Amino acid sequence: SDRRNERRKEYLRVLNELLEKAKEERAKAVVLPGDLFDGVAPTYPILIEFGKTVKELQRKGIDVLAIPGNHDRYREEGKKGPLDLMAEVTQMKLLHSDSVLRGDKTPYIHYQEENKMLAFCGIGFLPMMAGRDPMELLPSTPPSGADKHYLITHYAFTGFSPYAPNEPIARHPPSWVDFVIAGHIHKRAFILGKRGIYTGLAERIGFGEENEKVGFALIDLPEGSINYIDRETRPF
């Protein structure tokens, strides 16, 4: 349909702008907090362009960290979705594992920045979490000896209405989490007393976002200062 074709074009524009902004800002990493695709079976042109963007970012020395959201992973535990495929064919770091439900350690990655060691860990969408607090999956003590710990997640936190009555609500993360980068909520917002943010949308995907600003969040770590980079998008 014409509308689907326009969405596809807009998605490709987002990928191109993300690449250009990341290079312009000399980013160390691009963080993708879930729902990179509309569903578990994105079209081949979208998959190919996404993979090319990830590889070009990596070629420029920019890491890509991602977790799956509720749209881009299967409802069955352990079944591979499109982000798993992308992690296999690129060097994208998928900070997520179903095995945390079975008590395995939370996956994380380290970065050295300004004489500090930074650790990023992720809790992506897990279908089996209905009725539970996803923050229960995190250990009570830090998973690494880093100076700062950052959590990437894809859940509604306390204070934000869930999209469905049985959707998990995340409460306060453990005290060792210094900052949360969250997806899922379709608006920019500070959360947890400014201990974290919802990154908002890179493109408007429905009439509910007609008046929302869209673009990218630029986070300066380890301090955690945030600037939003607005982008123009198609009108409704």
GIPE-V846538 format. One line per field, one symbol per residue. ss: DSSP state (H for helix, E for strand, - for the rest). psi: psi as a letter, one per 40 degrees, with the letter a starting at -180 (. if undefined). burial: 1 if it has 9 or more other ideal C-beta (glycine too) atoms within 8 Angstrom, else 0. Layout:
ss->???
psi->???
burial->???
This chain:
ss->-HHHHHHHHHHHHHHHHHHHHHHH----EEEE-----------HHHHHHHHHHHHHHHH---EEEE---------------HHHHHHHH---EE---HHHHH-----EEEEEE--EEEEEEEE---HHH----HHHH----------EEEEEE--EE-----------EE--------EEEE-----EEEE----EEEE-------HHH-----EEEEEE----EEEEEE------
psi->idddddddddddddddddddddddefidihhhfifdidaegiiddddddddddddddddeehihhiiiaedfiiehhehhadddddddeafhhggihdeddeeiihiiiiihhfeihhhhiigahhdeeheihdedeiieiheifidihhhhigihihehhididehihhahiieehdihhiadhfihiiifffeiiheaieiheideedehiiaihhhhiedeihhhhiiiiii.
burial->00000111011101111110111000101111111110010100011011101111110001111111111110000000111111100101111100011000011111100001111111111110000001101100011101011111111110010100001111001100111111111011101100111111111100001001011111101101010110100000
